[in-house]
Amino acid sequence: MSHHPHIIIIGNGIAGATAALGIRDRSKAQITIISDETDFPYARTALMYVFMGQLALPHTYLYPPDLWKEKNINLLKSRVMGLDREAKTLNLADGRMLHYDQLILATGSKPILPDCSGIDLPGVCSLYHFEDLNKIEGHLSSNVKNAVIIGGGLIGVELAEMLISRGIKVSFLIKESSYWANALPKEESEMISRHLAEKGITILPNEELLAILGEHQTTGVECKSGRILSSDFVGITIGVMPNVSMFSKTGLDINRGIVTNQFLRTNDSQIYAIGDCAELAVPEENRKSIEAVWYTAKKMGEVAAANICGDNRIYEQGVWYNSAKFFELEYQVYGYVPNTIEPPFQSHYHQHANGQKSIRIVYHSDGFVVGILAMGTRLRQHICEDWINQKKPLKEVLAYFATANFDPEFTDATYKNWHSKSPGSSSSRDPSLASFIFSFFRKRP
């Protein structure tokens, strides 16, 4: 038996994999990653590309499979059924019991399922785990022609793109008035809605699911409005929740997620929680206590690795960042961009005449920039983050905005092609806006 401590990580997503490698860089500890999903840690965000035939599963692996042996990190494919904190043991589905010295919980999320009749019918699927792909493939083999996706969000669009690639008609059932309106300002939400409509997706706004219809498999959905839609496939993408129910009787402090302090430690000093399953006891201003995104999970993995090896590194949420693609339409957000911008915040908004590119800069009434949202165009992350961290004045950000441009393919766009809206601030004839738009969106050398 090794005299080195045994550190077990439950979950092999980006959080767990990053933590394992970070620990190995600092320690000779015995490291085990337990997951019942795939043989090797993989990029969950790449599931749709596997389905669409653009990647094989090995292409989605976070690291070459040989790396784990090289680093002497044990990958164990099994499911954890129980945790005994006093004995420091885990019970596995195959009957084994493992002892740990320290434990990292990186169990991720699981899809939220609506409480309605028909939810267990064949033909009703979520998209989160690798096994969901196999389930979807199995249903599509039975000649599916119409699909209804419940809920918008990023996973909903991925599922829609997957189904459309197979020639299936897709309708989106969304509670809001336009796509992802609970997260995006009105103009950006409407831009994505238009883009999805161009891809042949029918968006049904202001509708909520009442029941999934069918006897032996799904035949349709009934909305609370009374509308009935026929469909041979129902995708459930109304959101995710921390995957923590297996720890509910362990005495760990669990709210929605596993509650951690600023060092990502739980109320048990030998147990850390990271990624989607972790909930910060005290989040930073204008930030959520659970942030289920890839970038957050990776950063948490790095910080937990440092702390489990004796550092006292505070986890700082830093500048919020997320990115996605809605078919071809790219989305990047930095900092604070709420869906409704209210005092003390205001925003400058610029949309290209083609309706497929926009920039929004959110700023405080004291003049400094707090957030940037780009649609259909790419910005340089470190520049945007520096502006927000340094509380740069809006005027300065506008004057230097061209330095953030990452897009080599901009065509000549003159000021007349752009529409600006700045509620409560300068008009669209503001010369600084004109020069901003002209310099930023003209062709770059």
C-alpha positions in Angstrom: 0.0 0.0 0.0 1.3 3.4 -1.0 2.2 5.8 1.9 1.1 8.7 -0.3 -2.4 10.0 0.4 -5.2 8.7 -1.8 -7.1 11.6 -3.4 -10.3 10.5 -5.1 -12.2 12.6 -7.6 -15.8 11.7 -8.5 -16.6 12.9 -12.0 -14.4 13.1 -15.1 -15.6 16.3 -16.8 -13.3 19.3 -17.3 -13.4 20.2 -13.6 -12.4 16.7 -12.3 -9.8 16.2 -15.1 -8.2 19.6 -14.5 -8.1 19.0 -10.7 -6.3 15.6 -11.2 -3.6 17.1 -13.4 -3.2 20.1 -11.1 -2.7 17.8 -8.1 -0.2 15.6 -10.1 1.9 18.7 -10.9 2.3 19.3 -7.2 2.1 16.0 -5.5 3.0 12.3 -5.6 -0.4 11.4 -4.1 -2.3 8.4 -5.3 -5.1 9.8 -7.6 -8.2 8.1 -8.7 -10.9 9.5 -11.0 -14.2 7.7 -10.8 -16.8 8.1 -13.6 -19.5 5.7 -15.0 -19.9 7.7 -18.2 -16.9 7.2 -20.6 -13.5 5.5 -20.4 -11.6 8.8 -20.7 -12.4 12.4 -19.8 -14.1 14.1 -22.8 -15.5 17.5 -23.8 -19.2 17.3 -23.2 -19.8 20.3 -25.4 -18.6 18.2 -28.4 -21.4 15.6 -28.1 -23.4 17.3 -30.9 -20.4 16.9 -33.3 -20.2 13.2 -32.5 -23.8 12.8 -33.3 -23.5 14.8 -36.6 -20.6 12.6 -37.7 -18.0 15.5 -37.6 -16.0 13.9 -34.8 -15.5 10.4 -33.4 -15.6 10.0 -29.6 -11.8 9.8 -29.3 -11.6 13.2 -31.0 -13.5 14.7 -28.0 -11.1 13.4 -25.4 -9.7 16.3 -23.3 -6.2 14.7 -23.4 -4.6 11.8 -25.2 -5.6 8.5 -23.5 -2.0 7.7 -22.8 -1.5 10.8 -20.6 -3.4 9.3 -17.6 -1.0 6.3 -17.4 2.0 8.6 -17.9 0.8 10.8 -15.1 0.0 7.7 -12.9 -3.7 8.8 -12.6 -6.1 5.9 -12.2 -9.3 6.1 -14.2 -12.0 3.9 -12.7 -15.2 3.3 -14.6 -17.8 2.8 -12.0 -20.7 4.5 -10.2 -20.5 5.8 -6.6 -23.5 4.6 -4.6 -22.6 5.8 -1.1 -20.2 8.0 0.9 -19.3 7.4 4.5 -17.5 10.5 5.7 -16.5 9.1 9.1 -14.9 6.0 7.7 -13.7 8.0 4.6 -15.0 5.3 2.3 -16.9 5.2 -1.0 -19.2 2.3 -2.0 -19.2 1.5 -5.7 -22.0 -0.1 -7.7 -19.8 -3.2 -8.4 -19.6 -3.8 -4.6 -16.1 -2.5 -4.1 -15.3 -0.1 -1.2 -12.6 2.5 -1.7 -10.8 4.5 1.1 -9.8 8.1 0.5 -7.8 10.6 2.4 -9.2 13.6 0.5 -12.1 13.8 -1.9 -13.1 16.1 -4.7 -16.8 16.0 -5.8 -17.1 17.0 -9.5 -20.3 15.3 -10.3 -21.6 17.9 -12.7 -25.2 18.6 -13.6 -28.3 16.6 -14.5 -31.2 17.8 -16.7 -34.2 19.2 -15.0 -37.3 17.2 -16.0 -40.8 18.7 -15.9 -43.2 17.0 -13.6 -45.8 16.0 -16.2 -47.5 12.9 -17.6 -45.7 11.1 -20.4 -42.2 12.2 -19.3 -41.1 8.5 -19.2 -42.4 7.6 -22.7 -39.9 6.4 -25.3 -39.0 9.3 -27.6 -38.5 11.7 -24.7 -34.8 12.6 -24.4 -32.5 15.1 -22.7 -29.0 16.0 -24.0 -26.3 16.0 -21.3 -24.6 12.6 -20.9 -22.9 10.4 -23.5 -25.6 7.8 -22.9 -28.2 10.4 -24.0 -26.6 10.3 -27.5 -27.2 6.6 -27.7 -30.8 7.0 -26.5 -31.5 9.7 -29.1 -29.9 7.6 -31.9 -32.1 4.7 -30.9 -35.3 6.8 -31.2 -34.3 8.4 -34.5 -33.9 4.9 -36.0 -37.7 4.7 -35.9 -38.3 7.2 -38.7 -38.8 10.4 -36.7 -40.1 13.3 -38.8 -41.2 16.0 -36.2 -39.6 17.0 -33.0 -40.6 19.4 -30.3 -37.9 20.8 -28.0 -39.1 22.1 -24.6 -37.1 25.1 -23.5 -34.5 27.2 -25.3 -31.1 27.7 -23.9 -27.8 26.6 -25.3 -28.4 22.8 -25.0 -31.8 23.3 -26.8 -30.1 24.8 -29.8 -27.5 22.1 -29.9 -30.2 19.5 -30.0 -32.1 21.4 -32.6 -29.0 21.6 -34.9 -28.5 17.8 -34.4 -32.0 17.0 -35.4 -32.1 19.4 -38.4 -28.9 17.8 -39.6 -31.0 14.6 -40.0 -33.8 16.3 -41.9 -36.2 16.4 -38.9 -38.6 19.3 -38.5 -38.0 21.1 -35.2 -40.4 23.3 -33.1 -39.2 25.1 -30.0 -41.7 25.5 -27.1 -40.5 28.5 -25.0 -42.0 30.2 -22.0 -40.6 33.6 -22.9 -41.6 36.0 -25.7 -38.5 35.2 -27.7 -35.5 32.8 -27.6 -33.5 32.8 -24.3 -35.2 36.1 -23.3 -34.6 35.3 -19.6 -30.8 35.6 -20.3 -30.4 38.0 -23.2 -31.5 41.5 -23.8 -34.5 41.9 -26.2 -32.5 42.8 -29.4 -30.1 39.9 -29.1 -32.8 37.4 -28.2 -34.8 38.5 -31.2 -31.7 38.3 -33.4 -31.2 34.6 -32.4 -34.9 33.9 -32.9 -34.6 35.3 -36.5 -31.5 33.2 -37.1 -33.2 30.0 -35.9 -36.3 30.7 -38.0 -34.0 31.0 -41.1 -32.7 27.6 -40.2 -36.3 26.2 -40.5 -37.0 26.1 -36.7 -40.5 27.0 -35.6 -40.4 29.0 -32.4 -43.6 28.9 -30.3 -43.2 31.7 -27.7 -45.2 32.1 -24.5 -46.1 28.4 -24.4 -45.6 25.9 -21.5 -45.7 22.2 -21.5 -48.7 20.6 -19.8 -48.3 16.9 -20.9 -46.5 14.6 -23.3 -48.9 12.6 -25.3 -48.8 8.9 -26.4 -49.2 5.4 -25.1 -46.3 3.3 -26.1 -44.2 6.2 -27.4 -44.6 9.9 -27.7 -47.0 11.2 -30.3 -47.1 14.8 -29.3 -47.3 17.4 -26.6 -50.1 19.4 -25.1 -49.5 23.0 -24.0 -51.0 24.8 -21.1 -52.7 27.1 -23.7 -54.6 24.1 -25.0 -52.5 23.9 -28.2 -51.6 20.3 -29.2 -48.5 19.6 -31.4 -47.9 16.2 -33.0 -44.3 15.0 -32.7 -42.5 11.6 -32.7 -39.6 13.0 -30.5 -39.6 15.4 -27.5 -36.4 17.0 -26.4 -36.3 18.3 -22.8 -33.9 21.2 -22.4 -35.4 23.4 -19.7 -32.2 23.6 -17.7 -29.9 21.6 -15.5 -29.5 21.2 -11.8 -26.5 20.1 -9.6 -26.1 16.3 -9.6 -25.8 15.9 -5.9 -28.7 13.7 -4.7 -26.4 10.8 -3.9 -24.8 12.9 -1.1 -28.1 14.1 0.5 -27.8 11.9 3.5 -24.0 12.4 4.2 -24.2 15.5 6.4 -22.6 17.6 3.7 -24.0 21.1 3.5 -26.3 21.0 0.4 -28.6 23.7 -0.8 -29.1 23.5 -4.5 -25.5 22.4 -4.9 -22.8 21.3 -2.5 -22.0 24.5 -0.5 -18.4 25.5 -0.5 -16.3 28.3 1.0 -14.0 30.6 -0.9 -11.4 27.8 -1.0 -13.9 25.4 -2.6 -13.9 23.3 0.6 -17.2 21.9 1.9 -18.2 21.7 5.6 -16.0 18.6 5.7 -12.4 19.9 5.6 -11.3 16.8 3.6 -13.9 17.2 0.8 -14.0 19.8 -2.0 -16.7 20.5 -4.5 -16.0 22.0 -8.0 -17.8 22.6 -11.3 -21.5 22.5 -11.9 -22.3 20.6 -8.6 -20.6 23.3 -6.4 -22.5 26.2 -4.9 -20.5 29.2 -3.5 -21.7 30.2 0.0 -20.8 33.8 -0.8 -20.8 34.7 -4.5 -19.3 37.9 -5.8 -21.4 40.9 -6.7 -23.7 40.4 -9.7 -22.7 36.8 -9.9 -24.5 33.5 -9.3 -23.6 31.0 -6.6 -23.7 28.2 -9.2 -22.2 28.8 -12.6 -22.6 25.7 -14.8 -20.2 26.6 -17.6 -17.0 25.1 -18.9 -14.7 28.0 -18.1 -15.8 28.1 -14.5 -15.4 24.4 -14.0 -11.8 24.5 -15.4 -10.8 27.4 -13.1 -12.4 25.6 -10.1 -10.4 22.5 -10.9 -7.2 24.5 -10.9 -7.9 26.2 -7.5 -9.1 23.0 -5.8 -5.9 21.2 -6.9 -3.8 24.0 -5.4 -5.7 24.0 -2.1 -5.8 20.2 -1.6 -2.0 20.3 -2.0 -1.7 22.9 0.8 -2.0 26.3 -0.9 -4.6 28.6 0.5 -5.8 30.0 -2.8 -9.1 31.9 -2.9 -11.4 31.0 -5.8 -12.1 34.3 -7.5 -15.0 34.3 -10.0 -13.3 37.0 -12.0 -15.0 38.5 -15.0 -17.9 36.4 -16.2 -17.3 34.9 -19.6 -19.3 32.6 -21.8 -19.4 31.8 -25.5 -21.6 29.7 -27.8 -22.7 29.2 -31.3 -26.4 29.2 -32.5 -25.8 27.4 -35.8 -23.5 30.0 -37.5 -24.3 32.9 -35.1 -21.5 33.4 -32.6 -22.1 34.7 -29.1 -19.7 36.0 -26.5 -20.4 37.7 -23.3 -18.0 39.4 -20.8 -18.9 40.8 -17.4 -22.4 41.9 -16.4 -25.0 42.0 -19.2 -28.4 41.3 -17.7 -31.5 40.7 -19.9 -33.1 43.9 -18.5 -30.7 46.9 -18.2 -31.9 49.1 -15.4 -30.3 52.0 -13.4 -27.6 52.5 -12.4 -26.7 50.7 -15.6 -27.2 51.8 -19.2 -26.1 50.3 -22.5 -24.8 51.3 -25.9 -26.2 49.0 -28.5 -25.1 48.8 -32.2 -26.6 46.4 -34.7 -25.4 45.9 -38.3 -28.0 46.5 -41.0 -27.8 42.8 -41.9 -29.4 42.1 -38.5 -26.7 39.4 -37.8 -24.0 41.3 -36.0 -24.2 43.5 -32.9 -22.2 44.9 -30.0 -23.7 45.9 -26.6 -21.6 47.8 -24.1 -23.1 48.0 -20.6 -21.9 50.7 -18.3 -22.5 52.2 -14.9 -24.0 55.7 -14.6 -20.6 56.7 -13.2 -19.3 56.1 -16.7 -17.3 52.8 -16.3 -17.9 49.7 -18.4 -19.2 46.6 -16.7 -20.1 44.2 -19.6 -19.8 43.6 -23.3 -22.0 41.3 -25.4 -21.0 40.5 -29.0 -23.2 38.7 -31.5 -21.9 37.4 -34.9 -18.5 38.8 -34.2 -15.5 37.9 -32.1 -13.6 40.0 -29.6 -10.3 39.5 -27.8 -11.1 38.1 -24.4 -8.1 39.5 -22.5 -8.8 43.0 -23.7 -12.5 43.0 -22.8 -11.7 41.5 -19.4 -9.0 44.1 -18.7 -11.4 46.9 -19.5 -14.0 45.5 -17.1 -11.5 44.7 -14.4 -9.9 48.2 -14.6 -13.4 49.9 -14.8 -12.4 51.7 -17.9 -14.6 54.7 -18.9 -17.0 54.1 -21.7 -15.4 56.9 -23.8 -12.0 55.2 -23.6 -13.4 51.8 -24.5 -15.2 53.3 -27.5 -12.1 55.1 -28.6 -10.0 51.9 -28.5 -12.6 49.3 -29.4 -10.8 48.4 -32.6 -8.1 46.8 -30.5 -10.6 44.2 -29.3 -11.5 43.1 -32.9 -10.7 39.5 -33.5 -12.5 39.1 -36.8 -10.4 39.0 -39.9 -13.3 38.7 -42.3 -15.1 42.0 -41.7 -16.2 43.6 -45.0 -16.4 47.4 -45.5 -19.3 48.6 -43.5 -20.1 52.3 -43.4 -21.9 54.1 -40.6 -25.1 54.1 -42.6 -25.4 50.3 -42.2 -25.4 50.5 -38.5 -28.2 51.4 -36.1 -27.4 52.6 -32.6 -29.6 52.7 -29.6 -28.5 54.2 -26.3 -31.4 54.7 -24.1 -30.9 57.6 -21.7 -27.5 58.5 -23.2 -26.0 60.0 -26.4 -27.9 59.9 -29.6 -26.8 57.8 -32.6 -25.2 60.9 -34.1 -22.7 61.0 -31.3 -19.3 61.5 -33.1 -17.5 59.0 -30.8 -20.1 56.4 -31.8 -19.7 57.2 -35.5 -16.0 56.8 -35.3 -16.3 53.7 -33.1 -18.6 52.0 -35.6 -16.6 53.1 -38.6 -13.2 52.1 -37.2 -14.3 48.9 -35.6 -16.3 47.5 -38.5 -14.2 48.5 -41.5 -12.0 45.9 -43.1 -8.9 45.3 -41.1 -5.5 45.0 -42.7 
